[in-house]
């Protein structure tokens, strides 16, 4: 695996580095093409030091074998001595004494609509593959008590990199992506720099779509420095000229702009007189920040 604390030079950030040159990867790091050692399959009695180790192990085992896992349930031993079930995909193991991990294709989809021909697509195949781990107080560790390895669907380890569980953009890689974005590097070329770094597109731990989604989210939620200040200055100037001018905006906790609304005095007066029917068009325009512009349109007695 390639750690994310590698020191990148300017050539790597621009994507101009020769993939055959050795300085693109630290010498103390394994090459991207190094063969990883397969994990030992789970078996009853296998022990782990912590709750997190159980999840980490089965997560990596699923990646190597071509399936995704989920936390099926967590249980803690209540005061009455009975297990209280918590069917959740989150939480820590501080109060957990029994853990069930299953394949994401577990269960059967039940269509509740009226038209069976329009049933939603599902990947559930009633797969029974799972492991159950219990906390052993005597050993102060976790032990596997149930193991089912057989899946009822094909497994293809080569497709693991396309599965959502195993696509991850580390903070370091996010910083590189956003640095290239600020430099005006196209997303396709931005993603290609990681193919150079990892030794091929197949070795990159995330897809180009993930890269595109990250950049789009940043553009949508964070205006460039000075853009919002200039817009707010313009709105204040408009309100000084028109006493009925109105505007309001919302920001996130980090101060980035979420949305903004404004209406001139003439428009507000027209709405009071002819506001019986108005239309909204959220597909009118999208700018580089991926923020839709939604005009509110009405018609007066002059059909204007």
N, C-alpha and C positions, 0 to 999 in steps of 0.2 A: 504494500500500500504506500501511497505517496503522502507524506505529511504536508500540512498546510502552512508550516512555518518556513518553507523554502524561501531563500532570498532571490527575488526576481530582479533582473536588470531591465534597463529601458528597452533593450531589443526584444525581450520576451513579452513585455507589455504591448509593444507595437505589433508583435507577431512576425517580426523580421528575422528572428533567430533561426539559424540553420538547425533542423532537428537532429543532425548528425554530430553537432558540437556538444561536448560533454558538459559545458558550464551551464546548460539549461536545467540540470538536475544536480543536486549536491552529490559529491562523490560517496558520502556515507549513506546514501539512500539506495534501496533496491531499485532496479530499473522497472519501468511500467510493464515490461513483458515477463517479469519474473513469475515463475509458477508458484502459486500459493499452496500451502499445505492443506489438504481437505480436513475438515473437522470429523472427529469420531462420531458416528450416529448416536443419538440418544438411546439410553437403555435404562431399565428399572434399576434403581440403586445408585445411579450416577449422582455425585454430590457437587454442590456449588457453595461458594462462600457467602453469597448475598442474593437478595431478590433481583437486583439489577443484573447480576451475572447470568441468571437463568434466562432473562429476557434477551440479553445481549447474545448469549450462545445460540438460542433458537432463531433469533433474527438472522445471524450470520449463517447458520445452517440452512435456513430457507433460501438465502441469497445464493449459496453455493449449489443448491439443488433445484432451483428454479420455481420456488413458490413463495408466497407472502404469508406472514403469520400475523395474528392479532391476539390481543389479550381478551380471552373469552370471559373470564370472571376472576374476581379476587374475593377471598373469604377471610374473615377474621373471627377468632374465637371469642364469643360474647361472654358476659358474666355468668350466664346460665350454663355455660359449657357447650352450647350449640353454635354451629357455624352460621354467621350472617353473610349472605351472598351480596356482593356488589358487582353487578354486571357493568363494567366500565372499562374504557380503554386508557384511562389515565390514573394518576395517583402514585404514591410511593409505597414502599414495602414496610414502613415502620410498624403498622398495625396489621399487616397481612400475614396469615399463617398457611394459606393454601392458594395456589395460583394455577390457572388453566390457560394454556396457550394453544390456539387452534389455527388451522389453515383458513385463509380469508374466504375460501369457497365452501366453508361449512354452512349447513342450513339449506333450506329450500325456499325459493321465492314463491310467495302467494299473491296472485293477481287479484286485486280488489276492485277493478274497474268494471264497467258495464259491457265493454266491447272487447272480447278476448283477442280479436285480430290486432288490437293496438296495445298489446301487453308490452311492458318495458323490457328491454334487454337486461339480462342478469348473468353474472358469472358464477352464481351459486350452483353447486352440483351435489350438495349433501355429502361433501367430503368429510370423512371421519378422522383424518390425521390430526393428532393432538398430543400434547404432553401435559401431565399434571405434576406439580412440585409442591411438597409440603415442608414446613419448617420443622426441623428436628431439634428440640430443646437440648437434648443430651449432647448432640454433636455441635450445637450452635451453628448450624448451617442448613442448607436446603438439599432435599433429596427427591429424585424423580420417583413417583409411585405408579404412574401410568404412562405408557408410551405406545402410540399407534403410528407406525411409519407409512402405511400404505395409503396412497392417494387414488381417487377414482377419476383422475383427469391427467392428461399428459404433463410431464415436467420437462422444461427446457432451460437448463442453467444459462445458456447463451442469451436468453431473453430477460434475465434478471435485471439488467441495467435499464430496461424500459418500464419496470414496475415502480409504482409510486413509492413503495416502502424503501427502495434502495437508490432513489434519485435524491441527491442532497447537495446543496451548494453551501460550502463552508463559509464562515465569515471572511476568511482570507480571499477566497475566490470571488466572493461578492464585492470585496474592495477592488479587486482587479477589474471585474466587469464594469463597475461604476466609474473607475478611473478611465477605462477605454471609452465609456459612454460620454464622459465629460470632454474627452479629447476628440469627439466626433467620429469614432470608429464605428462602422456599420455593424449590426448585430451578428451577421454571418461571419464577418472577419473577426469580430470580438470572440465568438465561439471557437473559431479556428485556432486562435492562440492557445487554447487549452488542449486541442488535439496535438499541437506541437509539444506542449509541455508534458502531456501524459503518454505520448508515443502512439497516437492514433485516435480517431473518433470513437472507436469501440471501447477505449479505456477511460474516457471521460466519465466521471460519476454523475453527470446530469446531461439532459438533452438540450438542444438548441431552443426548444420551446420553453424550457425552464428559464433559460437565459433571457429569452424575449419577454416572458412574463415578469421577471424581476425588473427589467428596464422599464417596461410599461407601467408597472406599479409605482416605480420611482417617479416617472414623468407625471403620472396622474396625481400623486399626492404631494409632490415637492416642486414648486415653481423655482425657476432660476433666481439667483440672488439679484434683487432689484426689481424683478417683474411685479411682484405683489405690492411692493412699496410704491411703484409708479402708478399701478392701477388704483390703489387706495388714495393717492394724492389726486388723481383725476376725479374720483368719486366725491371727494371732499370739495373740490372746485365746482363740480356740478351742483352739489347741494347748496353751495353759497350763492349760486345764480338762480336756483329754483327752490323756493321754500317748501314746495311739496315733493321735492325729489327724495326718494327713499332707497336705502340700501342696507343690506345685512350680509354677514359672512360668518362661516363656521370654520374653526381650525381644530386640528388634532392636538393631543397632549404635547407633542413635540413642536407645535407652532406651525406646522405645514397646513396649507389651505385645503379644506374639504369641498366647500361649495360657496357660491356667492349669488345673491339676488339683488337686482336693482330695478326701479321703475320711476320714470319721469312724472312730473306733475300732470302733464297733458294726458299721458297714458292712464293714470289713476282716475282722472276725471272722466275719460272715455269709458273706463270700465264701470264706473258708477251708473252711467246712462245706458250703456249698450253691453253690459256684462252677462246677458242671459246665456250666451253661448260663446265659449272660447275654446281654442284648440292648442294642444301641446305637441311639438315635434322634436323628440329627443335625438333623432337621427339627422338633424339638420347639418351639423358640422362637428368634427372632432379635430382638435389641434394636436400638437406634438406631445402635450401633457396627457392625452387621452381623456380629456374632460369634455363631455358633450355640452353643446350650447343649446339651450331649450327656449326658443321664443314662445311667448304667449300671444296668440293672435286672435283678434276679434273683428267684427264687421259693424260699422256704424250705419246710420240711415242713408248715407250716400254710397253704400256698398263699397266703402273704402276700409 
